Amino acid sequence: YGLTEASPNVLCLANEDAERMVGYSGKPYPHVAVAVADPVTGEVYDGEATGELLVGGPGVFAGYFRDPAATAAVLAGGWLRTGDLVERDADGYIRVVDRLKDIYISGGENVSPAEVEEVLLSHPAVAQAAVVGVEDERWGESGHAFVVVRPGMATDEQELLLHCAAQLSSFKVPARLTMVGSLPRTALNKVVRARLRQELAGSHPGVRGPAPRQHTEGGRR
């Protein structure tokens, strides 16, 4: 794991750990300091934790060229705020969950688009998938999935939503799903989620999810 602002290497996973730590980015390089902090308050957590990854050390950049506002937004207290939500286990191994800006809150619950996309991509007919949070009158926000189907494969929206419902908590299942021919991407092949949200304004609303969500005494299912 790395980013340009950190020059760029931050985390690595040793060869002997690769098979048993699938999905993890590993531990920091010797010259790199990392921390996991509350994305809102900046409180740094000890031990096992979920929060924003902070990076320190000689590789952290000095700032964005002629953009003090953007620099101030990511550099604070000697740390670089990466904007990535991570999980750190008891042994210090770190797994990247998602970009903080992409996570949406549905009925008070945080939903990671990457987690939902992983489930959609586990369906044999799905070639590409992207999920964005959109306004929802009841839940505040809900998920809208966009799916590109593999050539020669057959599926439909309801089948894919049921596939999600079988593997995810109900609040994580997209409220709607739309089949598309392609996903908008940057030159670096990253999905442009902002464009997907814009396209929702005047397009077909997609197919609704298979079942309403329910509240329970202990929270949402």
VOPAMAR-172157 format. One record per residue (C-alpha): residue number from 0; residue in one letter; x, y, z. Coordinates in steps of 0.05 Angstrom, whole numbers, always signed. Layout:
BEGIN
@i = NUM | aa = A | u = X | v = Y | w = Z;
...
! end
This chain:
BEGIN
@i = 0 | aa = Y | u = +0 | v = +0 | w = +0;
@i = 1 | aa = G | u = +25 | v = +69 | w = -15;
@i = 2 | aa = L | u = +5 | v = +138 | w = -41;
@i = 3 | aa = T | u = +41 | v = +193 | w = -78;
@i = 4 | aa = E | u = +40 | v = +240 | w = -18;
@i = 5 | aa = A | u = +81 | v = +189 | w = +21;
@i = 6 | aa = S | u = +134 | v = +179 | w = -33;
@i = 7 | aa = P | u = +99 | v = +128 | w = -42;
@i = 8 | aa = N | u = +112 | v = +63 | w = -2;
@i = 9 | aa = V | u = +77 | v = +57 | w = +65;
@i = 10 | aa = L | u = +56 | v = -15 | w = +80;
@i = 11 | aa = C | u = +82 | v = -82 | w = +57;
@i = 12 | aa = L | u = +65 | v = -155 | w = +69;
@i = 13 | aa = A | u = +122 | v = -204 | w = +76;
@i = 14 | aa = N | u = +122 | v = -265 | w = +31;
@i = 15 | aa = E | u = +113 | v = -312 | w = +89;
@i = 16 | aa = D | u = +50 | v = -275 | w = +110;
@i = 17 | aa = A | u = +18 | v = -269 | w = +41;
@i = 18 | aa = E | u = -22 | v = -333 | w = +42;
@i = 19 | aa = R | u = -51 | v = -327 | w = +112;
@i = 20 | aa = M | u = -63 | v = -252 | w = +109;
@i = 21 | aa = V | u = -102 | v = -247 | w = +44;
@i = 22 | aa = G | u = -134 | v = -179 | w = +37;
@i = 23 | aa = Y | u = -85 | v = -144 | w = +84;
@i = 24 | aa = S | u = -34 | v = -91 | w = +63;
@i = 25 | aa = G | u = +13 | v = -111 | w = +119;
@i = 26 | aa = K | u = +56 | v = -69 | w = +165;
@i = 27 | aa = P | u = +94 | v = -4 | w = +155;
@i = 28 | aa = Y | u = +163 | v = -2 | w = +125;
@i = 29 | aa = P | u = +219 | v = +11 | w = +176;
@i = 30 | aa = H | u = +225 | v = +84 | w = +156;
@i = 31 | aa = V | u = +150 | v = +97 | w = +160;
@i = 32 | aa = A | u = +106 | v = +113 | w = +221;
@i = 33 | aa = V | u = +32 | v = +99 | w = +219;
@i = 34 | aa = A | u = -27 | v = +110 | w = +264;
@i = 35 | aa = V | u = -102 | v = +95 | w = +264;
@i = 36 | aa = A | u = -146 | v = +153 | w = +285;
@i = 37 | aa = D | u = -217 | v = +175 | w = +292;
@i = 38 | aa = P | u = -234 | v = +209 | w = +225;
@i = 39 | aa = V | u = -273 | v = +264 | w = +260;
@i = 40 | aa = T | u = -237 | v = +279 | w = +325;
@i = 41 | aa = G | u = -167 | v = +258 | w = +305;
@i = 42 | aa = E | u = -159 | v = +215 | w = +368;
@i = 43 | aa = V | u = -105 | v = +164 | w = +357;
@i = 44 | aa = Y | u = -123 | v = +92 | w = +376;
@i = 45 | aa = D | u = -80 | v = +39 | w = +408;
@i = 46 | aa = G | u = -82 | v = -35 | w = +391;
@i = 47 | aa = E | u = -138 | v = -64 | w = +349;
@i = 48 | aa = A | u = -175 | v = -7 | w = +317;
@i = 49 | aa = T | u = -215 | v = +18 | w = +258;
@i = 50 | aa = G | u = -205 | v = +88 | w = +233;
@i = 51 | aa = E | u = -168 | v = +134 | w = +185;
@i = 52 | aa = L | u = -97 | v = +114 | w = +168;
@i = 53 | aa = L | u = -46 | v = +168 | w = +185;
@i = 54 | aa = V | u = +25 | v = +167 | w = +158;
@i = 55 | aa = G | u = +88 | v = +200 | w = +184;
@i = 56 | aa = G | u = +162 | v = +198 | w = +168;
@i = 57 | aa = P | u = +214 | v = +228 | w = +121;
@i = 58 | aa = G | u = +175 | v = +206 | w = +59;
@i = 59 | aa = V | u = +114 | v = +249 | w = +72;
@i = 60 | aa = F | u = +110 | v = +307 | w = +24;
@i = 61 | aa = A | u = +115 | v = +380 | w = +43;
@i = 62 | aa = G | u = +49 | v = +400 | w = +11;
@i = 63 | aa = Y | u = +11 | v = +412 | w = -53;
@i = 64 | aa = F | u = +42 | v = +463 | w = -100;
@i = 65 | aa = R | u = +10 | v = +531 | w = -90;
@i = 66 | aa = D | u = -50 | v = +501 | w = -54;
@i = 67 | aa = P | u = -45 | v = +516 | w = +21;
@i = 68 | aa = A | u = -118 | v = +499 | w = +34;
@i = 69 | aa = A | u = -111 | v = +429 | w = +5;
@i = 70 | aa = T | u = -45 | v = +420 | w = +43;
@i = 71 | aa = A | u = -76 | v = +441 | w = +109;
@i = 72 | aa = A | u = -132 | v = +391 | w = +98;
@i = 73 | aa = V | u = -85 | v = +331 | w = +96;
@i = 74 | aa = L | u = -26 | v = +352 | w = +140;
@i = 75 | aa = A | u = -38 | v = +360 | w = +214;
@i = 76 | aa = G | u = +3 | v = +348 | w = +276;
@i = 77 | aa = G | u = +60 | v = +317 | w = +237;
@i = 78 | aa = W | u = +14 | v = +266 | w = +204;
@i = 79 | aa = L | u = -11 | v = +257 | w = +133;
@i = 80 | aa = R | u = -85 | v = +241 | w = +132;
@i = 81 | aa = T | u = -93 | v = +189 | w = +77;
@i = 82 | aa = G | u = -169 | v = +190 | w = +73;
@i = 83 | aa = D | u = -169 | v = +114 | w = +77;
@i = 84 | aa = L | u = -210 | v = +75 | w = +128;
@i = 85 | aa = V | u = -169 | v = +17 | w = +154;
@i = 86 | aa = E | u = -173 | v = -40 | w = +205;
@i = 87 | aa = R | u = -113 | v = -58 | w = +247;
@i = 88 | aa = D | u = -111 | v = -126 | w = +282;
@i = 89 | aa = A | u = -78 | v = -144 | w = +348;
@i = 90 | aa = D | u = -12 | v = -160 | w = +314;
@i = 91 | aa = G | u = -8 | v = -94 | w = +277;
@i = 92 | aa = Y | u = -28 | v = -118 | w = +208;
@i = 93 | aa = I | u = -69 | v = -67 | w = +170;
@i = 94 | aa = R | u = -126 | v = -78 | w = +120;
@i = 95 | aa = V | u = -154 | v = -22 | w = +78;
@i = 96 | aa = V | u = -230 | v = -21 | w = +81;
@i = 97 | aa = D | u = -249 | v = +36 | w = +35;
@i = 98 | aa = R | u = -240 | v = +109 | w = +19;
@i = 99 | aa = L | u = -273 | v = +150 | w = +74;
@i = 100 | aa = K | u = -306 | v = +196 | w = +23;
@i = 101 | aa = D | u = -341 | v = +137 | w = -10;
@i = 102 | aa = I | u = -371 | v = +107 | w = +54;
@i = 103 | aa = Y | u = -444 | v = +126 | w = +64;
@i = 104 | aa = I | u = -489 | v = +123 | w = +125;
@i = 105 | aa = S | u = -554 | v = +86 | w = +119;
@i = 106 | aa = G | u = -600 | v = +89 | w = +179;
@i = 107 | aa = G | u = -541 | v = +105 | w = +225;
@i = 108 | aa = E | u = -498 | v = +48 | w = +198;
@i = 109 | aa = N | u = -434 | v = +58 | w = +159;
@i = 110 | aa = V | u = -433 | v = +21 | w = +92;
@i = 111 | aa = S | u = -370 | v = +8 | w = +53;
@i = 112 | aa = P | u = -382 | v = +6 | w = -22;
@i = 113 | aa = A | u = -321 | v = -38 | w = -30;
@i = 114 | aa = E | u = -352 | v = -92 | w = +13;
@i = 115 | aa = V | u = -416 | v = -92 | w = -27;
@i = 116 | aa = E | u = -378 | v = -91 | w = -93;
@i = 117 | aa = E | u = -337 | v = -151 | w = -71;
@i = 118 | aa = V | u = -401 | v = -191 | w = -61;
@i = 119 | aa = L | u = -429 | v = -169 | w = -128;
@i = 120 | aa = L | u = -364 | v = -189 | w = -162;
@i = 121 | aa = S | u = -368 | v = -258 | w = -131;
@i = 122 | aa = H | u = -428 | v = -272 | w = -176;
@i = 123 | aa = P | u = -403 | v = -308 | w = -238;
@i = 124 | aa = A | u = -441 | v = -263 | w = -286;
@i = 125 | aa = V | u = -413 | v = -198 | w = -259;
@i = 126 | aa = A | u = -352 | v = -168 | w = -293;
@i = 127 | aa = Q | u = -351 | v = -99 | w = -260;
@i = 128 | aa = A | u = -390 | v = -67 | w = -202;
@i = 129 | aa = A | u = -393 | v = +0 | w = -168;
@i = 130 | aa = V | u = -437 | v = +23 | w = -110;
@i = 131 | aa = V | u = -452 | v = +95 | w = -90;
@i = 132 | aa = G | u = -492 | v = +125 | w = -33;
@i = 133 | aa = V | u = -552 | v = +166 | w = -53;
@i = 134 | aa = E | u = -604 | v = +205 | w = -14;
@i = 135 | aa = D | u = -660 | v = +164 | w = +17;
@i = 136 | aa = E | u = -720 | v = +195 | w = +51;
@i = 137 | aa = R | u = -726 | v = +139 | w = +102;
@i = 138 | aa = W | u = -654 | v = +119 | w = +115;
@i = 139 | aa = G | u = -616 | v = +183 | w = +100;
@i = 140 | aa = E | u = -575 | v = +147 | w = +48;
@i = 141 | aa = S | u = -580 | v = +81 | w = +13;
@i = 142 | aa = G | u = -537 | v = +43 | w = -37;
@i = 143 | aa = H | u = -546 | v = +44 | w = -113;
@i = 144 | aa = A | u = -506 | v = -9 | w = -150;
@i = 145 | aa = F | u = -483 | v = -7 | w = -222;
@i = 146 | aa = V | u = -464 | v = -72 | w = -254;
@i = 147 | aa = V | u = -431 | v = -93 | w = -320;
@i = 148 | aa = V | u = -448 | v = -164 | w = -339;
@i = 149 | aa = R | u = -397 | v = -211 | w = -371;
@i = 150 | aa = P | u = -408 | v = -223 | w = -446;
@i = 151 | aa = G | u = -448 | v = -285 | w = -458;
@i = 152 | aa = M | u = -472 | v = -291 | w = -386;
@i = 153 | aa = A | u = -545 | v = -283 | w = -364;
@i = 154 | aa = T | u = -571 | v = -252 | w = -300;
@i = 155 | aa = D | u = -619 | v = -197 | w = -279;
@i = 156 | aa = E | u = -624 | v = -143 | w = -227;
@i = 157 | aa = Q | u = -667 | v = -182 | w = -178;
@i = 158 | aa = E | u = -621 | v = -242 | w = -180;
@i = 159 | aa = L | u = -561 | v = -199 | w = -163;
@i = 160 | aa = L | u = -597 | v = -164 | w = -106;
@i = 161 | aa = L | u = -618 | v = -231 | w = -77;
@i = 162 | aa = H | u = -545 | v = -253 | w = -84;
@i = 163 | aa = C | u = -526 | v = -193 | w = -41;
@i = 164 | aa = A | u = -582 | v = -206 | w = +9;
@i = 165 | aa = A | u = -556 | v = -276 | w = +20;
@i = 166 | aa = Q | u = -487 | v = -251 | w = +41;
@i = 167 | aa = L | u = -496 | v = -182 | w = +71;
@i = 168 | aa = S | u = -533 | v = -151 | w = +129;
@i = 169 | aa = S | u = -597 | v = -121 | w = +102;
@i = 170 | aa = F | u = -575 | v = -49 | w = +111;
@i = 171 | aa = K | u = -516 | v = -63 | w = +65;
@i = 172 | aa = V | u = -558 | v = -91 | w = +8;
@i = 173 | aa = P | u = -566 | v = -38 | w = -47;
@i = 174 | aa = A | u = -635 | v = -7 | w = -49;
@i = 175 | aa = R | u = -630 | v = -5 | w = -125;
@i = 176 | aa = L | u = -588 | v = -36 | w = -180;
@i = 177 | aa = T | u = -577 | v = -14 | w = -252;
@i = 178 | aa = M | u = -546 | v = -54 | w = -308;
@i = 179 | aa = V | u = -497 | v = -13 | w = -350;
@i = 180 | aa = G | u = -452 | v = -25 | w = -410;
@i = 181 | aa = S | u = -391 | v = +5 | w = -376;
@i = 182 | aa = L | u = -368 | v = +44 | w = -316;
@i = 183 | aa = P | u = -337 | v = +114 | w = -321;
@i = 184 | aa = R | u = -263 | v = +110 | w = -303;
@i = 185 | aa = T | u = -204 | v = +156 | w = -297;
@i = 186 | aa = A | u = -139 | v = +148 | w = -336;
@i = 187 | aa = L | u = -115 | v = +107 | w = -277;
@i = 188 | aa = N | u = -175 | v = +60 | w = -284;
@i = 189 | aa = K | u = -209 | v = +84 | w = -221;
@i = 190 | aa = V | u = -285 | v = +87 | w = -222;
@i = 191 | aa = V | u = -311 | v = +159 | w = -224;
@i = 192 | aa = R | u = -366 | v = +153 | w = -171;
@i = 193 | aa = A | u = -385 | v = +227 | w = -176;
@i = 194 | aa = R | u = -405 | v = +216 | w = -248;
@i = 195 | aa = L | u = -448 | v = +156 | w = -229;
@i = 196 | aa = R | u = -485 | v = +199 | w = -178;
@i = 197 | aa = Q | u = -495 | v = +253 | w = -231;
@i = 198 | aa = E | u = -523 | v = +202 | w = -280;
@i = 199 | aa = L | u = -576 | v = +180 | w = -230;
@i = 200 | aa = A | u = -610 | v = +248 | w = -233;
@i = 201 | aa = G | u = -644 | v = +239 | w = -300;
@i = 202 | aa = S | u = -636 | v = +164 | w = -314;
@i = 203 | aa = H | u = -676 | v = +101 | w = -302;
@i = 204 | aa = P | u = -681 | v = +93 | w = -226;
@i = 205 | aa = G | u = -660 | v = +20 | w = -228;
@i = 206 | aa = V | u = -692 | v = -41 | w = -196;
@i = 207 | aa = R | u = -709 | v = -40 | w = -123;
@i = 208 | aa = G | u = -680 | v = -88 | w = -72;
@i = 209 | aa = P | u = -716 | v = -152 | w = -55;
@i = 210 | aa = A | u = -742 | v = -137 | w = +14;
@i = 211 | aa = P | u = -752 | v = -79 | w = +63;
@i = 212 | aa = R | u = -703 | v = -71 | w = +120;
@i = 213 | aa = Q | u = -726 | v = -78 | w = +191;
@i = 214 | aa = H | u = -706 | v = -49 | w = +258;
@i = 215 | aa = T | u = -694 | v = -95 | w = +316;
@i = 216 | aa = E | u = -686 | v = -82 | w = +390;
@i = 217 | aa = G | u = -611 | v = -85 | w = +384;
@i = 218 | aa = G | u = -607 | v = -45 | w = +320;
@i = 219 | aa = R | u = -617 | v = -57 | w = +246;
@i = 220 | aa = R | u = -612 | v = -125 | w = +214;
! end
